[in-house]
Amino acid sequence: MADSKGLSVLVVDDTVVFRKIVSDVLTEMPDVQVVGTASNGKIAISKIASLRPDLLILDIEMPEMDGLEVLTHIKTRFPDVGAIVLSSLTQKGGDITLKALGLGAFDFVLKPQDGTIDGNKNAVKSTLTPMLKAFARRNEIKKILRGKPTLPSETKVLGDPRLDAPDLVKRMSTVAGPKRSKSEIVAIGISTGGPNALAQMLPQLTYNVGVPILIVQHMPSIFTQSLANSLNSICNIEVREAMNGQTIEPNIALIAPGGKQMKVAASADGKNRIIRITNDLPENNCKPSIDYLFRSIAYHYVGRSTGVIMTGMGSDGNLGLKLMKRNGAKIIAQDEASSVVFGMAKKPVETGLVDVIAPLNNIADEISRTLK
């Protein structure tokens, strides 16, 4: 386990090159200790038992025993050991990555396929560095949650995960904006931990929820189609990857395609709202961007929308939520205790943009409240 040397990591990959790249990247990070490497899942499991690392950097597709089998093993035998999976940018890679996230992987890193060793190393480093920081923070929160609160039980400190009861919903007093009516659309922004959170929350919505739902999940291309297919198989409403020009319809959830931007626009006759998929530049280093979608919702649904900001790293969505709130939207945020990473929701909560802060298992109910 982690000691004074920081987060302990076991690197598992069947190729020498990627074991070397990932190990070198980790070695350069402060407060991270590479405690070992393994070339397949069987070796990894034996080393987990002896080394008890905090985290695995885990290839999914390996001979002997693949990453999914390793995740299944540690989920039952070593539940305190986390995992970040290495994934290929293919349809198969997307499907397998979603299964890995479903088995409890914290997040995934795309394996760079082109360029020099140094280029591949820089690509891995740029993604892995913020992810390791987020994982370390989540580890701290999990340890706090396993302990007893040090503050009196009647004390309420916003954002302190020790004091967030699982069924708690905080309703915030906010400055009144434009007159609100019941919402006619729901917009959801989500990132790290998103596939699992959506798989828990969306099936709680009834088949006749009565409004369209638009979702930005930070994911690369191909992965979002896999996510839509996976969610569609378990949800009461229909879930699809969004297509350019399609009419927005009630009881259908549309997921922004990876590598593209998604916004709402008026149809040619002005009577309907349609989806526009564009190749506009990234915002907040994100494509798709939550801010990009939320801005269009603010413009086209004044006083008639619900914005939901959920688990994820970074600040994407904050500016879009400000516009939505100014134009009379109802804003819901996932709480810290149930978030894999309390990043995107943190600033909206702290700055008073949020009407309701709810744990994951209450978000569907809170969405439904805004539709009545």
Buried (B, 14 or more C-beta within 10 A) or exposed (E): EBEEEBBBBBBBBBEEEBBBBBBBBBEEBEEBBBBBBBBBBBBBBEBBEEBBBBBBBBBBBBEEBBBBBBBEBBBEEBEEBBBBBBBBBBEEBBBBBBBBBBBBBBBBBBBBEEEEEEEBBBBBBEBBBBBBBBBBBBBEBEEBEEEEBEEEEEEEEEBBBBBBEEEBBBEBEBEEBEEBEBBBBBBBBBBBBBBBBBBBBBBBBEEEBBBBBBBBBBBBBBBBBBBBBBBBEEBBBBBBBBEEEBEBEEBBBBBBBBBBBBBBBEEEEEEEBBBBBBEBEEBBEBBBBBBBBBBBBBBBBBBBBBBBBBBBBBBBBBBBBBBBBBBBBBBBBBBBBBBBBBBBBBBBBEEEBBBBBBBBEBBBEBBBBBBE
